Amino acid sequence: MAQLGFYRIGKTLGGGTYGKVACMPHSVAEHELTQQRVAIKILSRTQVQQSHMSRKVKREINILKLFRHPHIIRL
């Protein structure tokens, strides 16, 4: 099990062109202190830069910043 800050990251649920969604064995990642379950998308800067996907990633980030939903963490 990997650690990223306060989050314990488990198995990978799925992957895409430039990222993957990783979660713990019960389909969730877990915050170490609060035990809050989350899904985490991990992007490789090297792969994004090599595949010239920087604009698409920036666009996705800008779109995600617009989301207002109780089940989505704001960026």
CHARMM internal coordinates of N, CA and C (Angstrom, degrees):
IC EDIT
DIST 1 N 1 CA 1.4436
DIST 1 CA 1 C 1.5327
ANGL 1 N 1 CA 1 C 108.70
DIST 1 C 2 N 1.3001
ANGL 1 CA 1 C 2 N 116.75
DIHE 1 N 1 CA 1 C 2 N 129.91
DIST 2 N 2 CA 1.4638
ANGL 1 C 2 N 2 CA 122.34
DIHE 1 CA 1 C 2 N 2 CA -178.48
DIST 2 CA 2 C 1.5270
ANGL 2 N 2 CA 2 C 110.25
DIHE 1 C 2 N 2 CA 2 C -89.10
DIST 2 C 3 N 1.3076
ANGL 2 CA 2 C 3 N 115.09
DIHE 2 N 2 CA 2 C 3 N 161.04
DIST 3 N 3 CA 1.4622
ANGL 2 C 3 N 3 CA 122.10
DIHE 2 CA 2 C 3 N 3 CA 179.17
DIST 3 CA 3 C 1.5244
ANGL 3 N 3 CA 3 C 107.90
DIHE 2 C 3 N 3 CA 3 C -123.97
DIST 3 C 4 N 1.3213
ANGL 3 CA 3 C 4 N 117.26
DIHE 3 N 3 CA 3 C 4 N 132.96
DIST 4 N 4 CA 1.4576
ANGL 3 C 4 N 4 CA 123.13
DIHE 3 CA 3 C 4 N 4 CA 176.06
DIST 4 CA 4 C 1.5156
ANGL 4 N 4 CA 4 C 106.99
DIHE 3 C 4 N 4 CA 4 C -133.81
DIST 4 C 5 N 1.3261
ANGL 4 CA 4 C 5 N 116.75
DIHE 4 N 4 CA 4 C 5 N 100.94
DIST 5 N 5 CA 1.4548
ANGL 4 C 5 N 5 CA 120.69
DIHE 4 CA 4 C 5 N 5 CA -174.47
DIST 5 CA 5 C 1.5130
ANGL 5 N 5 CA 5 C 109.21
DIHE 4 C 5 N 5 CA 5 C 62.25
DIST 5 C 6 N 1.3360
ANGL 5 CA 5 C 6 N 116.61
DIHE 5 N 5 CA 5 C 6 N -124.89
DIST 6 N 6 CA 1.4585
ANGL 5 C 6 N 6 CA 121.59
DIHE 5 CA 5 C 6 N 6 CA 178.97
DIST 6 CA 6 C 1.5277
ANGL 6 N 6 CA 6 C 112.34
DIHE 5 C 6 N 6 CA 6 C -90.87
DIST 6 C 7 N 1.3302
ANGL 6 CA 6 C 7 N 118.39
DIHE 6 N 6 CA 6 C 7 N 6.63
DIST 7 N 7 CA 1.4593
ANGL 6 C 7 N 7 CA 121.17
DIHE 6 CA 6 C 7 N 7 CA -175.71
DIST 7 CA 7 C 1.5192
ANGL 7 N 7 CA 7 C 111.35
DIHE 6 C 7 N 7 CA 7 C -105.51
DIST 7 C 8 N 1.3401
ANGL 7 CA 7 C 8 N 115.83
DIHE 7 N 7 CA 7 C 8 N 135.45
DIST 8 N 8 CA 1.4586
ANGL 7 C 8 N 8 CA 122.75
DIHE 7 CA 7 C 8 N 8 CA 171.80
DIST 8 CA 8 C 1.5169
ANGL 8 N 8 CA 8 C 106.83
DIHE 7 C 8 N 8 CA 8 C -94.96
DIST 8 C 9 N 1.3134
ANGL 8 CA 8 C 9 N 116.32
DIHE 8 N 8 CA 8 C 9 N 123.11
DIST 9 N 9 CA 1.4629
ANGL 8 C 9 N 9 CA 121.25
DIHE 8 CA 8 C 9 N 9 CA -175.15
DIST 9 CA 9 C 1.5202
ANGL 9 N 9 CA 9 C 108.62
DIHE 8 C 9 N 9 CA 9 C -108.86
DIST 9 C 10 N 1.3179
ANGL 9 CA 9 C 10 N 115.78
DIHE 9 N 9 CA 9 C 10 N 130.71
DIST 10 N 10 CA 1.4534
ANGL 9 C 10 N 10 CA 121.71
DIHE 9 CA 9 C 10 N 10 CA -179.20
DIST 10 CA 10 C 1.5129
ANGL 10 N 10 CA 10 C 112.53
DIHE 9 C 10 N 10 CA 10 C -105.97
DIST 10 C 11 N 1.3303
ANGL 10 CA 10 C 11 N 115.62
DIHE 10 N 10 CA 10 C 11 N -139.42
DIST 11 N 11 CA 1.4614
ANGL 10 C 11 N 11 CA 121.41
DIHE 10 CA 10 C 11 N 11 CA -174.25
DIST 11 CA 11 C 1.5307
ANGL 11 N 11 CA 11 C 112.60
DIHE 10 C 11 N 11 CA 11 C -65.84
DIST 11 C 12 N 1.3198
ANGL 11 CA 11 C 12 N 115.68
DIHE 11 N 11 CA 11 C 12 N 156.87
DIST 12 N 12 CA 1.4568
ANGL 11 C 12 N 12 CA 122.41
DIHE 11 CA 11 C 12 N 12 CA 178.03
DIST 12 CA 12 C 1.5215
ANGL 12 N 12 CA 12 C 109.63
DIHE 11 C 12 N 12 CA 12 C -83.47
DIST 12 C 13 N 1.3297
ANGL 12 CA 12 C 13 N 115.98
DIHE 12 N 12 CA 12 C 13 N 128.62
DIST 13 N 13 CA 1.4658
ANGL 12 C 13 N 13 CA 120.96
DIHE 12 CA 12 C 13 N 13 CA 178.73
DIST 13 CA 13 C 1.5249
ANGL 13 N 13 CA 13 C 111.74
DIHE 12 C 13 N 13 CA 13 C -83.62
DIST 13 C 14 N 1.3243
ANGL 13 CA 13 C 14 N 117.17
DIHE 13 N 13 CA 13 C 14 N -40.51
DIST 14 N 14 CA 1.4499
ANGL 13 C 14 N 14 CA 120.27
DIHE 13 CA 13 C 14 N 14 CA -177.38
DIST 14 CA 14 C 1.5013
ANGL 14 N 14 CA 14 C 110.75
DIHE 13 C 14 N 14 CA 14 C -168.57
DIST 14 C 15 N 1.3171
ANGL 14 CA 14 C 15 N 117.07
DIHE 14 N 14 CA 14 C 15 N 168.17
DIST 15 N 15 CA 1.4535
ANGL 14 C 15 N 15 CA 121.54
DIHE 14 CA 14 C 15 N 15 CA -178.96
DIST 15 CA 15 C 1.5101
ANGL 15 N 15 CA 15 C 110.79
DIHE 14 C 15 N 15 CA 15 C -136.54
DIST 15 C 16 N 1.3121
ANGL 15 CA 15 C 16 N 114.96
DIHE 15 N 15 CA 15 C 16 N 163.64
DIST 16 N 16 CA 1.4560
ANGL 15 C 16 N 16 CA 120.58
DIHE 15 CA 15 C 16 N 16 CA 178.97
DIST 16 CA 16 C 1.5075
ANGL 16 N 16 CA 16 C 110.08
DIHE 15 C 16 N 16 CA 16 C -136.62
DIST 16 C 17 N 1.3135
ANGL 16 CA 16 C 17 N 115.94
DIHE 16 N 16 CA 16 C 17 N -157.01
DIST 17 N 17 CA 1.4478
ANGL 16 C 17 N 17 CA 121.31
DIHE 16 CA 16 C 17 N 17 CA -178.30
DIST 17 CA 17 C 1.5183
ANGL 17 N 17 CA 17 C 112.25
DIHE 16 C 17 N 17 CA 17 C -65.22
DIST 17 C 18 N 1.3256
ANGL 17 CA 17 C 18 N 116.90
DIHE 17 N 17 CA 17 C 18 N -42.88
DIST 18 N 18 CA 1.4591
ANGL 17 C 18 N 18 CA 119.79
DIHE 17 CA 17 C 18 N 18 CA -174.69
DIST 18 CA 18 C 1.5161
ANGL 18 N 18 CA 18 C 113.03
DIHE 17 C 18 N 18 CA 18 C -134.29
DIST 18 C 19 N 1.3090
ANGL 18 CA 18 C 19 N 118.11
DIHE 18 N 18 CA 18 C 19 N 16.75
DIST 19 N 19 CA 1.4579
ANGL 18 C 19 N 19 CA 119.16
DIHE 18 CA 18 C 19 N 19 CA -179.91
DIST 19 CA 19 C 1.5041
ANGL 19 N 19 CA 19 C 112.03
DIHE 18 C 19 N 19 CA 19 C -160.18
DIST 19 C 20 N 1.3230
ANGL 19 CA 19 C 20 N 115.64
DIHE 19 N 19 CA 19 C 20 N 174.14
DIST 20 N 20 CA 1.4471
ANGL 19 C 20 N 20 CA 120.62
DIHE 19 CA 19 C 20 N 20 CA 175.33
DIST 20 CA 20 C 1.5159
ANGL 20 N 20 CA 20 C 108.16
DIHE 19 C 20 N 20 CA 20 C -145.34
DIST 20 C 21 N 1.3032
ANGL 20 CA 20 C 21 N 115.70
DIHE 20 N 20 CA 20 C 21 N 154.90
DIST 21 N 21 CA 1.4568
ANGL 20 C 21 N 21 CA 120.87
DIHE 20 CA 20 C 21 N 21 CA 177.57
DIST 21 CA 21 C 1.5211
ANGL 21 N 21 CA 21 C 106.50
DIHE 20 C 21 N 21 CA 21 C -106.97
DIST 21 C 22 N 1.3244
ANGL 21 CA 21 C 22 N 115.58
DIHE 21 N 21 CA 21 C 22 N 120.33
DIST 22 N 22 CA 1.4574
ANGL 21 C 22 N 22 CA 120.22
DIHE 21 CA 21 C 22 N 22 CA -176.84
DIST 22 CA 22 C 1.5165
ANGL 22 N 22 CA 22 C 110.03
DIHE 21 C 22 N 22 CA 22 C -111.19
DIST 22 C 23 N 1.3086
ANGL 22 CA 22 C 23 N 116.49
DIHE 22 N 22 CA 22 C 23 N 140.97
DIST 23 N 23 CA 1.4562
ANGL 22 C 23 N 23 CA 121.07
DIHE 22 CA 22 C 23 N 23 CA 178.56
DIST 23 CA 23 C 1.5173
ANGL 23 N 23 CA 23 C 110.79
DIHE 22 C 23 N 23 CA 23 C -145.94
DIST 23 C 24 N 1.3223
ANGL 23 CA 23 C 24 N 115.86
DIHE 23 N 23 CA 23 C 24 N 164.27
DIST 24 N 24 CA 1.4581
ANGL 23 C 24 N 24 CA 121.78
DIHE 23 CA 23 C 24 N 24 CA 178.99
DIST 24 CA 24 C 1.5287
ANGL 24 N 24 CA 24 C 109.43
DIHE 23 C 24 N 24 CA 24 C -73.22
DIST 24 C 25 N 1.3264
ANGL 24 CA 24 C 25 N 118.26
DIHE 24 N 24 CA 24 C 25 N 170.35
DIST 25 N 25 CA 1.4720
ANGL 24 C 25 N 25 CA 121.00
DIHE 24 CA 24 C 25 N 25 CA -175.62
DIST 25 CA 25 C 1.5239
ANGL 25 N 25 CA 25 C 114.89
DIHE 24 C 25 N 25 CA 25 C -52.10
DIST 25 C 26 N 1.3016
ANGL 25 CA 25 C 26 N 119.04
DIHE 25 N 25 CA 25 C 26 N -27.68
DIST 26 N 26 CA 1.4662
ANGL 25 C 26 N 26 CA 120.64
DIHE 25 CA 25 C 26 N 26 CA 179.11
DIST 26 CA 26 C 1.5219
ANGL 26 N 26 CA 26 C 111.49
DIHE 25 C 26 N 26 CA 26 C -93.54
DIST 26 C 27 N 1.3148
ANGL 26 CA 26 C 27 N 116.66
DIHE 26 N 26 CA 26 C 27 N 31.24
DIST 27 N 27 CA 1.4607
ANGL 26 C 27 N 27 CA 123.98
DIHE 26 CA 26 C 27 N 27 CA 178.04
DIST 27 CA 27 C 1.5207
ANGL 27 N 27 CA 27 C 113.27
DIHE 26 C 27 N 27 CA 27 C 66.44
DIST 27 C 28 N 1.3132
ANGL 27 CA 27 C 28 N 117.38
DIHE 27 N 27 CA 27 C 28 N 26.85
DIST 28 N 28 CA 1.4544
ANGL 27 C 28 N 28 CA 120.71
DIHE 27 CA 27 C 28 N 28 CA 177.40
DIST 28 CA 28 C 1.5207
ANGL 28 N 28 CA 28 C 109.98
DIHE 27 C 28 N 28 CA 28 C -145.43
DIST 28 C 29 N 1.3295
ANGL 28 CA 28 C 29 N 116.32
DIHE 28 N 28 CA 28 C 29 N 153.52
DIST 29 N 29 CA 1.4606
ANGL 28 C 29 N 29 CA 121.90
DIHE 28 CA 28 C 29 N 29 CA 165.25
DIST 29 CA 29 C 1.5209
ANGL 29 N 29 CA 29 C 105.02
DIHE 28 C 29 N 29 CA 29 C -96.42
DIST 29 C 30 N 1.3132
ANGL 29 CA 29 C 30 N 117.51
DIHE 29 N 29 CA 29 C 30 N 157.23
DIST 30 N 30 CA 1.4564
ANGL 29 C 30 N 30 CA 118.58
DIHE 29 CA 29 C 30 N 30 CA -174.53
DIST 30 CA 30 C 1.5140
ANGL 30 N 30 CA 30 C 111.44
DIHE 29 C 30 N 30 CA 30 C -131.67
DIST 30 C 31 N 1.3424
ANGL 30 CA 30 C 31 N 115.75
DIHE 30 N 30 CA 30 C 31 N 132.40
DIST 31 N 31 CA 1.4589
ANGL 30 C 31 N 31 CA 121.53
DIHE 30 CA 30 C 31 N 31 CA 174.90
DIST 31 CA 31 C 1.5231
ANGL 31 N 31 CA 31 C 107.93
DIHE 30 C 31 N 31 CA 31 C -72.63
DIST 31 C 32 N 1.3236
ANGL 31 CA 31 C 32 N 115.94
DIHE 31 N 31 CA 31 C 32 N 129.54
DIST 32 N 32 CA 1.4555
ANGL 31 C 32 N 32 CA 122.03
DIHE 31 CA 31 C 32 N 32 CA -173.33
DIST 32 CA 32 C 1.5279
ANGL 32 N 32 CA 32 C 113.10
DIHE 31 C 32 N 32 CA 32 C -59.94
DIST 32 C 33 N 1.3209
ANGL 32 CA 32 C 33 N 118.04
DIHE 32 N 32 CA 32 C 33 N -41.39
DIST 33 N 33 CA 1.4584
ANGL 32 C 33 N 33 CA 121.71
DIHE 32 CA 32 C 33 N 33 CA -174.48
DIST 33 CA 33 C 1.5274
ANGL 33 N 33 CA 33 C 113.68
DIHE 32 C 33 N 33 CA 33 C -85.77
DIST 33 C 34 N 1.3353
ANGL 33 CA 33 C 34 N 116.54
DIHE 33 N 33 CA 33 C 34 N -42.06
DIST 34 N 34 CA 1.4652
ANGL 33 C 34 N 34 CA 120.30
DIHE 33 CA 33 C 34 N 34 CA -173.90
DIST 34 CA 34 C 1.5260
ANGL 34 N 34 CA 34 C 113.53
DIHE 33 C 34 N 34 CA 34 C -99.10
DIST 34 C 35 N 1.3208
ANGL 34 CA 34 C 35 N 117.62
DIHE 34 N 34 CA 34 C 35 N -11.18
DIST 35 N 35 CA 1.4674
ANGL 34 C 35 N 35 CA 124.12
DIHE 34 CA 34 C 35 N 35 CA -174.93
DIST 35 CA 35 C 1.5355
ANGL 35 N 35 CA 35 C 112.23
DIHE 34 C 35 N 35 CA 35 C 59.96
DIST 35 C 36 N 1.3271
ANGL 35 CA 35 C 36 N 116.05
DIHE 35 N 35 CA 35 C 36 N 21.01
DIST 36 N 36 CA 1.4651
ANGL 35 C 36 N 36 CA 121.45
DIHE 35 CA 35 C 36 N 36 CA 175.57
DIST 36 CA 36 C 1.5264
ANGL 36 N 36 CA 36 C 108.42
DIHE 35 C 36 N 36 CA 36 C -68.63
DIST 36 C 37 N 1.3382
ANGL 36 CA 36 C 37 N 116.79
DIHE 36 N 36 CA 36 C 37 N 129.91
DIST 37 N 37 CA 1.4584
ANGL 36 C 37 N 37 CA 121.24
DIHE 36 CA 36 C 37 N 37 CA -179.68
DIST 37 CA 37 C 1.5244
ANGL 37 N 37 CA 37 C 109.77
DIHE 36 C 37 N 37 CA 37 C -90.73
DIST 37 C 38 N 1.3350
ANGL 37 CA 37 C 38 N 115.90
DIHE 37 N 37 CA 37 C 38 N 134.92
DIST 38 N 38 CA 1.4588
ANGL 37 C 38 N 38 CA 121.81
DIHE 37 CA 37 C 38 N 38 CA -178.14
DIST 38 CA 38 C 1.5247
ANGL 38 N 38 CA 38 C 109.74
DIHE 37 C 38 N 38 CA 38 C -145.01
DIST 38 C 39 N 1.3167
ANGL 38 CA 38 C 39 N 116.30
DIHE 38 N 38 CA 38 C 39 N 163.21
DIST 39 N 39 CA 1.4642
ANGL 38 C 39 N 39 CA 123.11
DIHE 38 CA 38 C 39 N 39 CA 167.66
DIST 39 CA 39 C 1.5193
ANGL 39 N 39 CA 39 C 106.33
DIHE 38 C 39 N 39 CA 39 C -105.27
DIST 39 C 40 N 1.3117
ANGL 39 CA 39 C 40 N 115.81
DIHE 39 N 39 CA 39 C 40 N 142.06
DIST 40 N 40 CA 1.4615
ANGL 39 C 40 N 40 CA 120.56
DIHE 39 CA 39 C 40 N 40 CA -176.80
DIST 40 CA 40 C 1.5235
ANGL 40 N 40 CA 40 C 108.97
DIHE 39 C 40 N 40 CA 40 C -124.73
DIST 40 C 41 N 1.3093
ANGL 40 CA 40 C 41 N 116.41
DIHE 40 N 40 CA 40 C 41 N 130.41
DIST 41 N 41 CA 1.4630
ANGL 40 C 41 N 41 CA 121.70
DIHE 40 CA 40 C 41 N 41 CA 175.75
DIST 41 CA 41 C 1.5201
ANGL 41 N 41 CA 41 C 107.81
DIHE 40 C 41 N 41 CA 41 C -98.93
DIST 41 C 42 N 1.3274
ANGL 41 CA 41 C 42 N 116.94
DIHE 41 N 41 CA 41 C 42 N 126.19
DIST 42 N 42 CA 1.4572
ANGL 41 C 42 N 42 CA 122.52
DIHE 41 CA 41 C 42 N 42 CA -176.78
DIST 42 CA 42 C 1.5261
ANGL 42 N 42 CA 42 C 108.47
DIHE 41 C 42 N 42 CA 42 C -111.60
DIST 42 C 43 N 1.3185
ANGL 42 CA 42 C 43 N 116.13
DIHE 42 N 42 CA 42 C 43 N 124.95
DIST 43 N 43 CA 1.4586
ANGL 42 C 43 N 43 CA 121.52
DIHE 42 CA 42 C 43 N 43 CA 178.90
DIST 43 CA 43 C 1.5234
ANGL 43 N 43 CA 43 C 109.70
DIHE 42 C 43 N 43 CA 43 C -112.29
DIST 43 C 44 N 1.3188
ANGL 43 CA 43 C 44 N 116.66
DIHE 43 N 43 CA 43 C 44 N 138.28
DIST 44 N 44 CA 1.4510
ANGL 43 C 44 N 44 CA 122.17
DIHE 43 CA 43 C 44 N 44 CA 175.00
DIST 44 CA 44 C 1.5260
ANGL 44 N 44 CA 44 C 108.34
DIHE 43 C 44 N 44 CA 44 C -94.33
DIST 44 C 45 N 1.3312
ANGL 44 CA 44 C 45 N 116.72
DIHE 44 N 44 CA 44 C 45 N 115.11
DIST 45 N 45 CA 1.4685
ANGL 44 C 45 N 45 CA 119.62
DIHE 44 CA 44 C 45 N 45 CA 179.71
DIST 45 CA 45 C 1.5250
ANGL 45 N 45 CA 45 C 111.46
DIHE 44 C 45 N 45 CA 45 C -57.70
DIST 45 C 46 N 1.3207
ANGL 45 CA 45 C 46 N 116.12
DIHE 45 N 45 CA 45 C 46 N -40.74
DIST 46 N 46 CA 1.4637
ANGL 45 C 46 N 46 CA 120.71
DIHE 45 CA 45 C 46 N 46 CA -178.85
DIST 46 CA 46 C 1.5249
ANGL 46 N 46 CA 46 C 110.49
DIHE 45 C 46 N 46 CA 46 C -60.79
DIST 46 C 47 N 1.3350
ANGL 46 CA 46 C 47 N 116.97
DIHE 46 N 46 CA 46 C 47 N -48.30
DIST 47 N 47 CA 1.4609
ANGL 46 C 47 N 47 CA 120.34
DIHE 46 CA 46 C 47 N 47 CA -179.69
DIST 47 CA 47 C 1.5158
ANGL 47 N 47 CA 47 C 111.55
DIHE 46 C 47 N 47 CA 47 C -65.25
DIST 47 C 48 N 1.3261
ANGL 47 CA 47 C 48 N 117.25
DIHE 47 N 47 CA 47 C 48 N -38.72
DIST 48 N 48 CA 1.4675
ANGL 47 C 48 N 48 CA 120.61
DIHE 47 CA 47 C 48 N 48 CA 178.96
DIST 48 CA 48 C 1.5256
ANGL 48 N 48 CA 48 C 109.74
DIHE 47 C 48 N 48 CA 48 C -62.74
DIST 48 C 49 N 1.3323
ANGL 48 CA 48 C 49 N 116.81
DIHE 48 N 48 CA 48 C 49 N -45.50
DIST 49 N 49 CA 1.4620
ANGL 48 C 49 N 49 CA 120.77
DIHE 48 CA 48 C 49 N 49 CA -178.63
DIST 49 CA 49 C 1.5242
ANGL 49 N 49 CA 49 C 111.39
DIHE 48 C 49 N 49 CA 49 C -68.42
DIST 49 C 50 N 1.3271
ANGL 49 CA 49 C 50 N 117.51
DIHE 49 N 49 CA 49 C 50 N -41.12
DIST 50 N 50 CA 1.4650
ANGL 49 C 50 N 50 CA 120.91
DIHE 49 CA 49 C 50 N 50 CA -178.63
DIST 50 CA 50 C 1.5197
ANGL 50 N 50 CA 50 C 112.02
DIHE 49 C 50 N 50 CA 50 C -67.91
DIST 50 C 51 N 1.3249
ANGL 50 CA 50 C 51 N 117.66
DIHE 50 N 50 CA 50 C 51 N -32.42
DIST 51 N 51 CA 1.4591
ANGL 50 C 51 N 51 CA 120.47
DIHE 50 CA 50 C 51 N 51 CA -178.49
DIST 51 CA 51 C 1.5328
ANGL 51 N 51 CA 51 C 112.38
DIHE 50 C 51 N 51 CA 51 C -93.73
DIST 51 C 52 N 1.3408
ANGL 51 CA 51 C 52 N 116.27
DIHE 51 N 51 CA 51 C 52 N 7.01
DIST 52 N 52 CA 1.4702
ANGL 51 C 52 N 52 CA 122.40
DIHE 51 CA 51 C 52 N 52 CA 177.49
DIST 52 CA 52 C 1.5298
ANGL 52 N 52 CA 52 C 111.53
DIHE 51 C 52 N 52 CA 52 C 55.70
DIST 52 C 53 N 1.3394
ANGL 52 CA 52 C 53 N 115.94
DIHE 52 N 52 CA 52 C 53 N 43.17
DIST 53 N 53 CA 1.4598
ANGL 52 C 53 N 53 CA 121.40
DIHE 52 CA 52 C 53 N 53 CA -178.20
DIST 53 CA 53 C 1.5294
ANGL 53 N 53 CA 53 C 111.51
DIHE 52 C 53 N 53 CA 53 C -104.14
DIST 53 C 54 N 1.3198
ANGL 53 CA 53 C 54 N 118.41
DIHE 53 N 53 CA 53 C 54 N 10.27
DIST 54 N 54 CA 1.4648
ANGL 53 C 54 N 54 CA 121.79
DIHE 53 CA 53 C 54 N 54 CA -174.89
DIST 54 CA 54 C 1.5210
ANGL 54 N 54 CA 54 C 112.47
DIHE 53 C 54 N 54 CA 54 C -55.20
DIST 54 C 55 N 1.3349
ANGL 54 CA 54 C 55 N 117.60
DIHE 54 N 54 CA 54 C 55 N -43.17
DIST 55 N 55 CA 1.4691
ANGL 54 C 55 N 55 CA 120.22
DIHE 54 CA 54 C 55 N 55 CA -179.09
DIST 55 CA 55 C 1.5228
ANGL 55 N 55 CA 55 C 111.51
DIHE 54 C 55 N 55 CA 55 C -64.45
DIST 55 C 56 N 1.3395
ANGL 55 CA 55 C 56 N 116.76
DIHE 55 N 55 CA 55 C 56 N -39.54
DIST 56 N 56 CA 1.4653
ANGL 55 C 56 N 56 CA 120.09
DIHE 55 CA 55 C 56 N 56 CA 179.39
DIST 56 CA 56 C 1.5233
ANGL 56 N 56 CA 56 C 110.73
DIHE 55 C 56 N 56 CA 56 C -66.23
DIST 56 C 57 N 1.3180
ANGL 56 CA 56 C 57 N 117.17
DIHE 56 N 56 CA 56 C 57 N -39.78
DIST 57 N 57 CA 1.4636
ANGL 56 C 57 N 57 CA 120.81
DIHE 56 CA 56 C 57 N 57 CA 179.22
DIST 57 CA 57 C 1.5227
ANGL 57 N 57 CA 57 C 109.91
DIHE 56 C 57 N 57 CA 57 C -66.05
DIST 57 C 58 N 1.3204
ANGL 57 CA 57 C 58 N 117.69
DIHE 57 N 57 CA 57 C 58 N -43.88
DIST 58 N 58 CA 1.4659
ANGL 57 C 58 N 58 CA 120.90
DIHE 57 CA 57 C 58 N 58 CA 178.45
DIST 58 CA 58 C 1.5193
ANGL 58 N 58 CA 58 C 110.82
DIHE 57 C 58 N 58 CA 58 C -61.92
DIST 58 C 59 N 1.3267
ANGL 58 CA 58 C 59 N 117.37
DIHE 58 N 58 CA 58 C 59 N -39.53
DIST 59 N 59 CA 1.4637
ANGL 58 C 59 N 59 CA 121.41
DIHE 58 CA 58 C 59 N 59 CA 178.17
DIST 59 CA 59 C 1.5301
ANGL 59 N 59 CA 59 C 110.28
DIHE 58 C 59 N 59 CA 59 C -64.85
DIST 59 C 60 N 1.3425
ANGL 59 CA 59 C 60 N 116.83
DIHE 59 N 59 CA 59 C 60 N -43.13
DIST 60 N 60 CA 1.4647
ANGL 59 C 60 N 60 CA 120.35
DIHE 59 CA 59 C 60 N 60 CA 178.63
DIST 60 CA 60 C 1.5285
ANGL 60 N 60 CA 60 C 110.70
DIHE 59 C 60 N 60 CA 60 C -61.60
DIST 60 C 61 N 1.3189
ANGL 60 CA 60 C 61 N 117.78
DIHE 60 N 60 CA 60 C 61 N -42.50
DIST 61 N 61 CA 1.4636
ANGL 60 C 61 N 61 CA 121.96
DIHE 60 CA 60 C 61 N 61 CA 178.76
DIST 61 CA 61 C 1.5231
ANGL 61 N 61 CA 61 C 110.16
DIHE 60 C 61 N 61 CA 61 C -61.75
DIST 61 C 62 N 1.3318
ANGL 61 CA 61 C 62 N 117.01
DIHE 61 N 61 CA 61 C 62 N -44.18
DIST 62 N 62 CA 1.4697
ANGL 61 C 62 N 62 CA 120.57
DIHE 61 CA 61 C 62 N 62 CA 179.54
DIST 62 CA 62 C 1.5275
ANGL 62 N 62 CA 62 C 111.22
DIHE 61 C 62 N 62 CA 62 C -62.95
DIST 62 C 63 N 1.3227
ANGL 62 CA 62 C 63 N 117.23
DIHE 62 N 62 CA 62 C 63 N -38.94
DIST 63 N 63 CA 1.4702
ANGL 62 C 63 N 63 CA 120.73
DIHE 62 CA 62 C 63 N 63 CA 178.08
DIST 63 CA 63 C 1.5282
ANGL 63 N 63 CA 63 C 109.97
DIHE 62 C 63 N 63 CA 63 C -67.38
DIST 63 C 64 N 1.3297
ANGL 63 CA 63 C 64 N 117.63
DIHE 63 N 63 CA 63 C 64 N -43.66
DIST 64 N 64 CA 1.4648
ANGL 63 C 64 N 64 CA 120.77
DIHE 63 CA 63 C 64 N 64 CA -179.25
DIST 64 CA 64 C 1.5241
ANGL 64 N 64 CA 64 C 111.74
DIHE 63 C 64 N 64 CA 64 C -63.62
DIST 64 C 65 N 1.3288
ANGL 64 CA 64 C 65 N 117.43
DIHE 64 N 64 CA 64 C 65 N -29.42
DIST 65 N 65 CA 1.4624
ANGL 64 C 65 N 65 CA 120.72
DIHE 64 CA 64 C 65 N 65 CA 177.95
DIST 65 CA 65 C 1.5260
ANGL 65 N 65 CA 65 C 111.67
DIHE 64 C 65 N 65 CA 65 C -66.66
DIST 65 C 66 N 1.3240
ANGL 65 CA 65 C 66 N 117.35
DIHE 65 N 65 CA 65 C 66 N -21.11
DIST 66 N 66 CA 1.4615
ANGL 65 C 66 N 66 CA 121.53
DIHE 65 CA 65 C 66 N 66 CA -179.15
DIST 66 CA 66 C 1.5286
ANGL 66 N 66 CA 66 C 112.91
DIHE 65 C 66 N 66 CA 66 C -83.33
DIST 66 C 67 N 1.3271
ANGL 66 CA 66 C 67 N 117.59
DIHE 66 N 66 CA 66 C 67 N -18.35
DIST 67 N 67 CA 1.4643
ANGL 66 C 67 N 67 CA 121.30
DIHE 66 CA 66 C 67 N 67 CA -176.32
DIST 67 CA 67 C 1.5155
ANGL 67 N 67 CA 67 C 111.24
DIHE 66 C 67 N 67 CA 67 C -65.07
DIST 67 C 68 N 1.3148
ANGL 67 CA 67 C 68 N 116.02
DIHE 67 N 67 CA 67 C 68 N 136.90
DIST 68 N 68 CA 1.4647
ANGL 67 C 68 N 68 CA 123.23
DIHE 67 CA 67 C 68 N 68 CA 173.93
DIST 68 CA 68 C 1.5229
ANGL 68 N 68 CA 68 C 107.03
DIHE 67 C 68 N 68 CA 68 C -131.07
DIST 68 C 69 N 1.3146
ANGL 68 CA 68 C 69 N 117.38
DIHE 68 N 68 CA 68 C 69 N 95.00
DIST 69 N 69 CA 1.4610
ANGL 68 C 69 N 69 CA 121.73
DIHE 68 CA 68 C 69 N 69 CA -177.47
DIST 69 CA 69 C 1.5218
ANGL 69 N 69 CA 69 C 108.38
DIHE 68 C 69 N 69 CA 69 C -149.62
DIST 69 C 70 N 1.3309
ANGL 69 CA 69 C 70 N 118.48
DIHE 69 N 69 CA 69 C 70 N 140.71
DIST 70 N 70 CA 1.4702
ANGL 69 C 70 N 70 CA 120.14
DIHE 69 CA 69 C 70 N 70 CA -176.85
DIST 70 CA 70 C 1.5313
ANGL 70 N 70 CA 70 C 113.72
DIHE 69 C 70 N 70 CA 70 C -64.06
DIST 70 C 71 N 1.3295
ANGL 70 CA 70 C 71 N 118.46
DIHE 70 N 70 CA 70 C 71 N -20.24
DIST 71 N 71 CA 1.4593
ANGL 70 C 71 N 71 CA 121.17
DIHE 70 CA 70 C 71 N 71 CA -179.16
DIST 71 CA 71 C 1.5260
ANGL 71 N 71 CA 71 C 113.41
DIHE 70 C 71 N 71 CA 71 C -99.21
DIST 71 C 72 N 1.3183
ANGL 71 CA 71 C 72 N 117.55
DIHE 71 N 71 CA 71 C 72 N 6.15
DIST 72 N 72 CA 1.4612
ANGL 71 C 72 N 72 CA 121.27
DIHE 71 CA 71 C 72 N 72 CA 179.56
DIST 72 CA 72 C 1.5183
ANGL 72 N 72 CA 72 C 108.00
DIHE 71 C 72 N 72 CA 72 C -122.61
DIST 72 C 73 N 1.3484
ANGL 72 CA 72 C 73 N 116.24
DIHE 72 N 72 CA 72 C 73 N 124.43
DIST 73 N 73 CA 1.4551
ANGL 72 C 73 N 73 CA 121.50
DIHE 72 CA 72 C 73 N 73 CA 178.14
DIST 73 CA 73 C 1.5087
ANGL 73 N 73 CA 73 C 108.61
DIHE 72 C 73 N 73 CA 73 C -72.90
DIST 73 C 74 N 1.3200
ANGL 73 CA 73 C 74 N 117.36
DIHE 73 N 73 CA 73 C 74 N 132.83
DIST 74 N 74 CA 1.4565
ANGL 73 C 74 N 74 CA 120.67
DIHE 73 CA 73 C 74 N 74 CA 179.34
DIST 74 CA 74 C 1.5052
ANGL 74 N 74 CA 74 C 110.76
DIHE 73 C 74 N 74 CA 74 C -74.97
DIST 74 C 75 N 1.3172
ANGL 74 CA 74 C 75 N 116.10
DIHE 74 N 74 CA 74 C 75 N 141.44
DIST 75 N 75 CA 1.4695
ANGL 74 C 75 N 75 CA 121.51
DIHE 74 CA 74 C 75 N 75 CA 178.05
DIST 75 CA 75 C 1.5071
ANGL 75 N 75 CA 75 C 110.26
DIHE 74 C 75 N 75 CA 75 C -86.14
END
COOR INIT
IC SEED 1 N 1 CA 1 C
IC BUILD
